[in-house]
Amino acid sequence: MANLKDIRDRIKSVKSIQKVTKAMKMVAAAKMRKAQERMEQARPYSNSLSEIIEHLLPDIDRDSLTLLRVREIKRKAYVVVSADRGLAGAFNTNLLKIAQREIDEFGRENVDIFCIGKKARDHFNYRNYNVIDSHIEFWAEMEFENAMMIGRSVIDHFTSGSVDEIHVVYNYFTNIAQQEVKSETLLPLSYDKSEHTVSDRLYEPSKEELVEALIPRHLNIQMWKYLLESYASEQAARMLSMENATSNAQDMIKDLTLQFNKARQAAITTEMLEIVGGAEALG
């Protein structure tokens, strides 16, 4: 059994770590509330814009616009949205596992990767995947310009003909306790034929002009949505992870305190037996 000093030092160490995890939980909760507000403000606009474009796409000649042109898929690009830091449970692990599986299924030699977040960059660079570009250390001061900058490089990679399809793998914020890893096709734009209904609406300007004007805005908003969803999910995952760590630390303190009391009682009993034994020997 460990001596009293070792157990006392372990209790002190666990209490110090508990203070850190509790503080990190509070910081993550504050960041999550702010991120959640921004995300919920962006969702209605993003969804409405997507619905408008999906309604117009069936009546548009897809070959007239590069961003709509469907090609034979010989090469893909993946945009992987992770975090810069860990201590968020399985947030990064689940995302990277799904992204890597999809890339390997298609063939890693035929995939270009855009990494958003240090965890994704380090993961794929270490395994020698074809990382085209990476963006890190912008989450704390994330603005819409970040999404436009990232979206511009991704879109240019598609319009130049370097790839035939672009996928985005990110964490979708369902609620505080649940984040879902999603893989969506960003380009070329598509629509669900089963939900398309023919209407006799008149458009001014023409549908082609509307789609041409809305698509760049739609892509920027989609990229902004991916960043907002991922950041809110990261903070929620970190908050729950730190809450569990704080709870586990409390359980560990209880166990160590019990060990300490047992060790102290054993030491007292041993000392009493030595005293009694010494007294009998003298008698």
Contacts in CASP RR format, 6 or more apart in sequence:
PFRMAT RR
TARGET T0000
AUTHOR 0000-0000-0000
METHOD contacts of the structure
MODEL  1
MANLKDIRDRIKSVKSIQKVTKAMKMVAAAKMRKAQERMEQARPYSNSLS
EIIEHLLPDIDRDSLTLLRVREIKRKAYVVVSADRGLAGAFNTNLLKIAQ
REIDEFGRENVDIFCIGKKARDHFNYRNYNVIDSHIEFWAEMEFENAMMI
GRSVIDHFTSGSVDEIHVVYNYFTNIAQQEVKSETLLPLSYDKSEHTVSD
RLYEPSKEELVEALIPRHLNIQMWKYLLESYASEQAARMLSMENATSNAQ
DMIKDLTLQFNKARQAAITTEMLEIVGGAEALG
1 259 0 8 1.000
1 262 0 8 1.000
1 263 0 8 1.000
1 266 0 8 1.000
2 10 0 8 1.000
2 259 0 8 1.000
2 263 0 8 1.000
3 263 0 8 1.000
4 260 0 8 1.000
4 263 0 8 1.000
4 264 0 8 1.000
4 267 0 8 1.000
7 256 0 8 1.000
7 259 0 8 1.000
7 260 0 8 1.000
7 263 0 8 1.000
8 260 0 8 1.000
10 256 0 8 1.000
11 253 0 8 1.000
11 256 0 8 1.000
11 257 0 8 1.000
11 260 0 8 1.000
14 249 0 8 1.000
14 252 0 8 1.000
14 253 0 8 1.000
14 256 0 8 1.000
15 249 0 8 1.000
15 253 0 8 1.000
17 245 0 8 1.000
17 249 0 8 1.000
18 246 0 8 1.000
18 249 0 8 1.000
18 250 0 8 1.000
18 253 0 8 1.000
21 242 0 8 1.000
21 245 0 8 1.000
21 246 0 8 1.000
21 249 0 8 1.000
22 242 0 8 1.000
22 246 0 8 1.000
24 87 0 8 1.000
24 238 0 8 1.000
24 242 0 8 1.000
25 238 0 8 1.000
25 239 0 8 1.000
25 242 0 8 1.000
25 243 0 8 1.000
25 246 0 8 1.000
28 235 0 8 1.000
28 236 0 8 1.000
28 238 0 8 1.000
28 239 0 8 1.000
28 242 0 8 1.000
29 235 0 8 1.000
29 239 0 8 1.000
31 235 0 8 1.000
32 176 0 8 1.000
32 232 0 8 1.000
32 235 0 8 1.000
32 236 0 8 1.000
32 239 0 8 1.000
35 228 0 8 1.000
35 231 0 8 1.000
35 232 0 8 1.000
35 235 0 8 1.000
36 173 0 8 1.000
36 232 0 8 1.000
36 236 0 8 1.000
38 228 0 8 1.000
38 232 0 8 1.000
39 173 0 8 1.000
39 225 0 8 1.000
39 228 0 8 1.000
39 229 0 8 1.000
39 231 0 8 1.000
39 232 0 8 1.000
42 221 0 8 1.000
42 224 0 8 1.000
42 225 0 8 1.000
42 228 0 8 1.000
43 225 0 8 1.000
45 221 0 8 1.000
46 221 0 8 1.000
46 222 0 8 1.000
46 224 0 8 1.000
46 225 0 8 1.000
49 214 0 8 1.000
49 217 0 8 1.000
49 218 0 8 1.000
49 221 0 8 1.000
50 218 0 8 1.000
50 222 0 8 1.000
52 214 0 8 1.000
53 189 0 8 1.000
53 191 0 8 1.000
53 211 0 8 1.000
53 214 0 8 1.000
53 215 0 8 1.000
53 218 0 8 1.000
54 191 0 8 1.000
54 192 0 8 1.000
54 195 0 8 1.000
54 196 0 8 1.000
55 196 0 8 1.000
55 199 0 8 1.000
56 203 0 8 1.000
56 207 0 8 1.000
56 210 0 8 1.000
56 211 0 8 1.000
56 214 0 8 1.000
57 68 0 8 1.000
57 189 0 8 1.000
57 190 0 8 1.000
57 191 0 8 1.000
57 211 0 8 1.000
58 191 0 8 1.000
58 193 0 8 1.000
58 196 0 8 1.000
59 207 0 8 1.000
60 68 0 8 1.000
60 207 0 8 1.000
60 208 0 8 1.000
60 211 0 8 1.000
61 208 0 8 1.000
62 68 0 8 1.000
62 69 0 8 1.000
62 70 0 8 1.000
62 188 0 8 1.000
63 69 0 8 1.000
64 208 0 8 1.000
65 211 0 8 1.000
65 212 0 8 1.000
65 215 0 8 1.000
66 158 0 8 1.000
66 159 0 8 1.000
67 155 0 8 1.000
67 158 0 8 1.000
67 159 0 8 1.000
67 187 0 8 1.000
67 188 0 8 1.000
67 189 0 8 1.000
67 215 0 8 1.000
67 219 0 8 1.000
68 188 0 8 1.000
68 189 0 8 1.000
68 211 0 8 1.000
68 215 0 8 1.000
69 188 0 8 1.000
70 188 0 8 1.000
71 164 0 8 1.000
71 165 0 8 1.000
71 188 0 8 1.000
72 164 0 8 1.000
73 164 0 8 1.000
73 165 0 8 1.000
74 110 0 8 1.000
74 164 0 8 1.000
75 110 0 8 1.000
75 111 0 8 1.000
75 112 0 8 1.000
75 162 0 8 1.000
75 163 0 8 1.000
75 164 0 8 1.000
76 106 0 8 1.000
76 110 0 8 1.000
76 111 0 8 1.000
76 112 0 8 1.000
76 163 0 8 1.000
76 164 0 8 1.000
76 165 0 8 1.000
76 166 0 8 1.000
76 167 0 8 1.000
77 111 0 8 1.000
77 112 0 8 1.000
77 113 0 8 1.000
77 114 0 8 1.000
77 132 0 8 1.000
77 154 0 8 1.000
77 157 0 8 1.000
77 158 0 8 1.000
77 162 0 8 1.000
77 163 0 8 1.000
77 165 0 8 1.000
77 166 0 8 1.000
77 167 0 8 1.000
78 99 0 8 1.000
78 102 0 8 1.000
78 103 0 8 1.000
78 111 0 8 1.000
78 112 0 8 1.000
78 113 0 8 1.000
78 114 0 8 1.000
78 166 0 8 1.000
78 167 0 8 1.000
78 168 0 8 1.000
78 169 0 8 1.000
79 113 0 8 1.000
79 114 0 8 1.000
79 116 0 8 1.000
79 150 0 8 1.000
79 154 0 8 1.000
79 166 0 8 1.000
79 167 0 8 1.000
79 168 0 8 1.000
79 169 0 8 1.000
79 186 0 8 1.000
79 226 0 8 1.000
80 95 0 8 1.000
80 96 0 8 1.000
80 99 0 8 1.000
80 113 0 8 1.000
80 114 0 8 1.000
80 115 0 8 1.000
80 116 0 8 1.000
80 120 0 8 1.000
80 124 0 8 1.000
80 169 0 8 1.000
80 170 0 8 1.000
81 95 0 8 1.000
81 116 0 8 1.000
81 117 0 8 1.000
81 120 0 8 1.000
81 168 0 8 1.000
81 169 0 8 1.000
81 170 0 8 1.000
81 171 0 8 1.000
81 226 0 8 1.000
81 227 0 8 1.000
81 230 0 8 1.000
82 92 0 8 1.000
82 95 0 8 1.000
82 96 0 8 1.000
82 115 0 8 1.000
82 116 0 8 1.000
82 117 0 8 1.000
82 118 0 8 1.000
82 119 0 8 1.000
82 120 0 8 1.000
82 123 0 8 1.000
82 230 0 8 1.000
83 91 0 8 1.000
83 92 0 8 1.000
83 117 0 8 1.000
83 118 0 8 1.000
83 119 0 8 1.000
83 139 0 8 1.000
83 230 0 8 1.000
83 234 0 8 1.000
84 117 0 8 1.000
84 118 0 8 1.000
84 119 0 8 1.000
84 136 0 8 1.000
84 137 0 8 1.000
84 139 0 8 1.000
85 118 0 8 1.000
85 119 0 8 1.000
86 92 0 8 1.000
86 119 0 8 1.000
86 238 0 8 1.000
87 238 0 8 1.000
87 241 0 8 1.000
87 242 0 8 1.000
88 234 0 8 1.000
88 237 0 8 1.000
88 238 0 8 1.000
88 241 0 8 1.000
89 237 0 8 1.000
89 238 0 8 1.000
89 240 0 8 1.000
89 241 0 8 1.000
90 237 0 8 1.000
91 171 0 8 1.000
91 179 0 8 1.000
91 233 0 8 1.000
91 234 0 8 1.000
91 237 0 8 1.000
91 238 0 8 1.000
92 119 0 8 1.000
92 120 0 8 1.000
94 181 0 8 1.000
95 120 0 8 1.000
95 169 0 8 1.000
95 170 0 8 1.000
95 171 0 8 1.000
95 181 0 8 1.000
96 119 0 8 1.000
96 120 0 8 1.000
96 123 0 8 1.000
98 169 0 8 1.000
98 181 0 8 1.000
98 183 0 8 1.000
99 120 0 8 1.000
99 169 0 8 1.000
99 183 0 8 1.000
100 123 0 8 1.000
100 124 0 8 1.000
100 127 0 8 1.000
102 167 0 8 1.000
102 169 0 8 1.000
102 183 0 8 1.000
103 111 0 8 1.000
103 113 0 8 1.000
103 129 0 8 1.000
108 129 0 8 1.000
108 130 0 8 1.000
109 130 0 8 1.000
111 129 0 8 1.000
111 130 0 8 1.000
112 130 0 8 1.000
112 132 0 8 1.000
112 157 0 8 1.000
112 162 0 8 1.000
112 163 0 8 1.000
113 120 0 8 1.000
113 124 0 8 1.000
113 129 0 8 1.000
113 130 0 8 1.000
113 131 0 8 1.000
113 132 0 8 1.000
114 131 0 8 1.000
114 132 0 8 1.000
114 133 0 8 1.000
114 134 0 8 1.000
114 135 0 8 1.000
114 150 0 8 1.000
114 153 0 8 1.000
114 154 0 8 1.000
114 157 0 8 1.000
115 121 0 8 1.000
115 124 0 8 1.000
115 131 0 8 1.000
115 133 0 8 1.000
115 134 0 8 1.000
115 135 0 8 1.000
116 134 0 8 1.000
116 135 0 8 1.000
116 136 0 8 1.000
116 150 0 8 1.000
116 227 0 8 1.000
116 230 0 8 1.000
117 134 0 8 1.000
117 135 0 8 1.000
117 136 0 8 1.000
117 139 0 8 1.000
118 136 0 8 1.000
118 137 0 8 1.000
120 134 0 8 1.000
121 131 0 8 1.000
121 134 0 8 1.000
121 136 0 8 1.000
124 131 0 8 1.000
125 131 0 8 1.000
132 157 0 8 1.000
133 153 0 8 1.000
135 146 0 8 1.000
135 149 0 8 1.000
135 150 0 8 1.000
138 146 0 8 1.000
139 231 0 8 1.000
139 234 0 8 1.000
142 227 0 8 1.000
142 231 0 8 1.000
144 220 0 8 1.000
144 224 0 8 1.000
146 227 0 8 1.000
147 220 0 8 1.000
147 223 0 8 1.000
147 224 0 8 1.000
147 226 0 8 1.000
147 227 0 8 1.000
148 220 0 8 1.000
148 223 0 8 1.000
150 223 0 8 1.000
150 227 0 8 1.000
151 219 0 8 1.000
151 220 0 8 1.000
151 223 0 8 1.000
154 166 0 8 1.000
154 186 0 8 1.000
154 223 0 8 1.000
155 187 0 8 1.000
155 219 0 8 1.000
157 163 0 8 1.000
157 166 0 8 1.000
158 166 0 8 1.000
158 187 0 8 1.000
158 188 0 8 1.000
165 185 0 8 1.000
165 187 0 8 1.000
165 188 0 8 1.000
166 185 0 8 1.000
166 186 0 8 1.000
166 187 0 8 1.000
167 183 0 8 1.000
167 184 0 8 1.000
167 185 0 8 1.000
167 186 0 8 1.000
168 183 0 8 1.000
168 184 0 8 1.000
168 185 0 8 1.000
168 186 0 8 1.000
168 222 0 8 1.000
168 226 0 8 1.000
169 181 0 8 1.000
169 182 0 8 1.000
169 183 0 8 1.000
170 181 0 8 1.000
170 182 0 8 1.000
170 184 0 8 1.000
170 226 0 8 1.000
170 229 0 8 1.000
170 230 0 8 1.000
171 179 0 8 1.000
171 180 0 8 1.000
171 181 0 8 1.000
171 182 0 8 1.000
171 229 0 8 1.000
171 230 0 8 1.000
171 233 0 8 1.000
171 234 0 8 1.000
171 237 0 8 1.000
172 179 0 8 1.000
172 180 0 8 1.000
172 181 0 8 1.000
172 182 0 8 1.000
172 229 0 8 1.000
172 233 0 8 1.000
173 179 0 8 1.000
173 229 0 8 1.000
173 232 0 8 1.000
173 233 0 8 1.000
173 236 0 8 1.000
174 180 0 8 1.000
175 236 0 8 1.000
176 236 0 8 1.000
176 239 0 8 1.000
176 240 0 8 1.000
177 236 0 8 1.000
177 240 0 8 1.000
179 233 0 8 1.000
179 236 0 8 1.000
179 237 0 8 1.000
186 219 0 8 1.000
186 222 0 8 1.000
186 223 0 8 1.000
187 219 0 8 1.000
189 215 0 8 1.000
189 218 0 8 1.000
203 210 0 8 1.000
END
